[in-house]
Amino acid sequence: MQLTTFITRATNRKALKEIIVVALAATWLAGCDNSAASSAGKGGSGGTMRELVQVERPDPPGAMHRIIRETSYEACAGAAQALNLPVKPFPQVPADYVSERTTVITDGSNYVRKIEHPYNEVADQMSPETGCEYRIEPSKEVDIYIVNDGKSTSVRRASDGQWRVEKNTIMPAAKKAGSEDASTYSEQLTINGVKLRCLSASNPLISRDDLQALCRDASDQPLSTGGKPVVLYSRVKPPIGGTDFSYVVVTEPVSLKQLNQHDGKIFDPATYTK
């Protein structure tokens, strides 16, 4: 694989998501098994319907695309100029750029997780012959995961706007265990009006070079899906060398609220494919 191709793939939103998933999975395995099973044993929030909206974004803004511009794009542009070929300008990053917008609705037992990908990164034309074209385009891609009555359904809208449904995977039963030591989350934080409890900076899972912050819902019964507490806020530093390219991926809550009405259609896949 060419260096420019590798760098481009390593810094796109899907690769960054994989980094975050691996980091958070390791965190929960190391310190949150009891919490997950405890929530499952209690039935989560006892039937109360709650909605979380959160976004994932690079911090500082534009830092992720700066890496692409100063490595892959400029290397391509240099090659194009040597061949006396025209070069297309690198696109402006949208001011409202986020890599993902996630909505979680749960009654403590059933839940739906909707992940919107607002922008699509198009790098397959980044070659001297095509003017080193790189595009940041609005995207229609949506991934929806529904768990209802012990069965899961995956619903996806691809970039072509077509919906695809994969139904009725039987979910394994959650195991019961003791309650989690709440003192693990000793730091208080409020973001966009959402109260959080976070791992302290002295926690061995927290590192300036990897997982910098991890927070959950501060309520007595933290928001959970499938028996596992939902990560409401995190800061993860991707493993990209060099201080010139330093940035973190932030996942943060936009809102967390209780829904007054319990609408069963929320867990019906047909609600999203119409």
Helices and strands as residue ranges (DSSP letters): H 3-10, H 13-31, H 33-42, E 50-59, H 63-68, I 69-73, H 74-82, E 100-106, E 111-116, E 119-122, G 128-130, E 135-138, E 142-148, E 151-157, E 163-170, G 182-184, E 187-191, E 194-198, E 211-217, E 224-225, E 228-229, E 233-236, G 243-245, E 248-258, G 264-267, H 270-273
